[in-house]
Structures are given as C-alpha cells and as structure tokens.
C-alpha cells in the first residue's frame, strides 16, 4: 500500500478487520470503515482519524444481498470516486455464544450468505469498477484449512464449504481481471480473535503446540500479510493464497 491510496475493509469494526484498517492507515491510506454496529465502527474511524487519515463509515448487513450494490456505490462516492484496495473481510460468527449451538443448516446459511455470497458479489462489482478506472487490488480473507479439511468438526465442514469457495472464486477472478486488477487471498490459521479468546485452555495449548512457531497468530499478523500483498513488493502476485498460520503445512 502506498501513501494516499484509498481502501475499503468490510467488517472492519472489530477483530482482524479493525487491525487491517488501522495498519493501512498507518501506511498512509484513507480507509473506509464498514460494519453493522455504529458505535464500534465509529471507534475504529476515530482511531484512524487520529493517525491523520480520512475514515468514512458505512453501515450495512452483508447478509442482505440487496445491500451490497449500494455499499459498493456509496464506498466509491465516499472516497471521491476511486478505490485502490478492497478487502473482503466481513464474516459470519458461527463459533461464539449461542451461534455455536444453532442448527447446522442455519449456520451454513449464515456463512454462505456473508463469507461466500457477499465476498463474491462485492468482488464482482468492485472488479468491474477497478477495471474501468484502470487498476486496483482485491484481497479476500479465506481460511488456511479450507481446501484440506484439516478440521473434521461440523464447524470445520462449514468453513471449508464457504472459504473453499472464496479461494476458488478468487483464483478465477484474478485471471479474469488481469493484468490491471490483482486478486489474492489471505488465509489465516489459528488467530486470537473473539473465538480464540474463549476457547478452552486445553484445546488452545494443543493447537499452539501443533504450530511450528509455537504461538497463535494475532489480528496484526494477518494485517501484515495484507500490507505485503497490497504493496509494490507483491506486484507480480495475483491469484495466490497466502497462508498466515505459523508454519502449519497444509
């Protein structure tokens, strides 16, 4: 990411999305903050503003397909008619609180609506606009185990379905939009998000020991990978899936 570029990060009111948005602002980008919670989004926007960058806020529930086209149009307008980087980070929470105990089909639908469909529709619309403006980058957030089935639980099956679709779609879109628009995927492993903070300690320690770097990742680790893909150093990369998982072999 170079200074004075304009970025959109969906789901940037907390967690990984917040870390990405703040990291981009620290590199000199104006960053549009998106979320569903107005207070949380405003707090992230204030943090970015304190770094001297613009941080418009847009609220939209991406589970509603009809909200996606207006979100893309409003984002372009809020950033004065150009977006250089669009990061599809928004995802459904099916792992914490009562969501974990909802029926399989209900959790699947949430993931398909937000993690898959919203990512595909945003990428499709954003890709068209970036092609018309002569360039840009799309980075989608995936999952390191999406294509290997490394977690045999019901949750693993659900995320493999949604995030496996994100990876395959992103590779195809990268070929379609080349050479002027690049599309890549950042695929986190075990990251200390809201779920990582609440998982039982036995599982937490087992997963830590299984990770070659002997620790869980942080949202800032994922943000650093996004910064790399968005930088001139990654100018010859498109259609790639960058694993951010502490060395776990997939």
KAHUUR-V541905 format. One record per residue. N is the residue number from 0. SS is DSSP state (hx for helix, st for strand, lp for the rest). Layout:
# KAHUUR-V541905
[[N SS] [N SS]]
This chain:
# KAHUUR-V541905
[[0 lp] [1 lp] [2 lp] [3 lp] [4 lp] [5 st] [6 st] [7 st] [8 st] [9 lp] [10 lp] [11 lp] [12 lp] [13 lp] [14 hx] [15 hx] [16 hx] [17 hx] [18 hx] [19 hx] [20 hx] [21 hx] [22 hx] [23 hx] [24 hx] [25 hx] [26 lp] [27 lp] [28 lp] [29 st] [30 st] [31 st] [32 st] [33 st] [34 st] [35 lp] [36 lp] [37 hx] [38 hx] [39 hx] [40 hx] [41 hx] [42 hx] [43 hx] [44 hx] [45 hx] [46 hx] [47 hx] [48 hx] [49 lp] [50 lp] [51 lp] [52 lp] [53 lp] [54 lp] [55 lp] [56 st] [57 st] [58 st] [59 lp] [60 lp] [61 lp] [62 lp] [63 lp] [64 lp] [65 hx] [66 hx] [67 hx] [68 hx] [69 hx] [70 hx] [71 hx] [72 hx] [73 hx] [74 hx] [75 hx] [76 hx] [77 hx] [78 lp] [79 lp] [80 lp] [81 lp] [82 lp] [83 lp] [84 st] [85 st] [86 st] [87 st] [88 lp] [89 lp] [90 lp] [91 lp] [92 lp] [93 lp] [94 lp] [95 lp] [96 hx] [97 hx] [98 hx] [99 hx] [100 hx] [101 lp] [102 lp] [103 hx] [104 hx] [105 hx] [106 hx] [107 hx] [108 hx] [109 hx] [110 hx] [111 hx] [112 hx] [113 hx] [114 hx] [115 hx] [116 hx] [117 hx] [118 hx] [119 hx] [120 hx] [121 hx] [122 hx] [123 hx] [124 hx] [125 hx] [126 hx] [127 hx] [128 hx] [129 hx] [130 hx] [131 hx] [132 hx] [133 lp] [134 lp] [135 st] [136 st] [137 st] [138 st] [139 st] [140 st] [141 lp] [142 lp] [143 lp] [144 lp] [145 lp] [146 lp] [147 lp] [148 lp] [149 lp] [150 lp] [151 lp] [152 lp] [153 hx] [154 hx] [155 hx] [156 hx] [157 hx] [158 hx] [159 hx] [160 hx] [161 hx] [162 hx] [163 hx] [164 hx] [165 hx] [166 hx] [167 hx] [168 hx] [169 hx] [170 hx] [171 hx] [172 hx] [173 hx] [174 hx] [175 hx] [176 hx] [177 lp] [178 lp] [179 lp] [180 st] [181 st] [182 st] [183 st] [184 st] [185 st] [186 st] [187 st] [188 lp] [189 lp] [190 st] [191 lp] [192 lp] [193 hx] [194 hx] [195 hx] [196 hx] [197 hx] [198 lp] [199 lp] [200 hx] [201 hx] [202 hx] [203 hx] [204 hx] [205 hx] [206 hx] [207 hx] [208 hx] [209 hx] [210 lp] [211 lp] [212 lp] [213 lp] [214 lp] [215 lp] [216 st] [217 lp] [218 hx] [219 hx] [220 hx] [221 hx] [222 hx] [223 hx] [224 hx] [225 hx] [226 hx] [227 hx] [228 hx] [229 hx] [230 lp] [231 hx] [232 hx] [233 hx] [234 lp] [235 lp] [236 lp] [237 lp] [238 lp] [239 lp] [240 st] [241 st] [242 st] [243 st] [244 lp] [245 lp] [246 lp] [247 lp] [248 lp] [249 lp]]
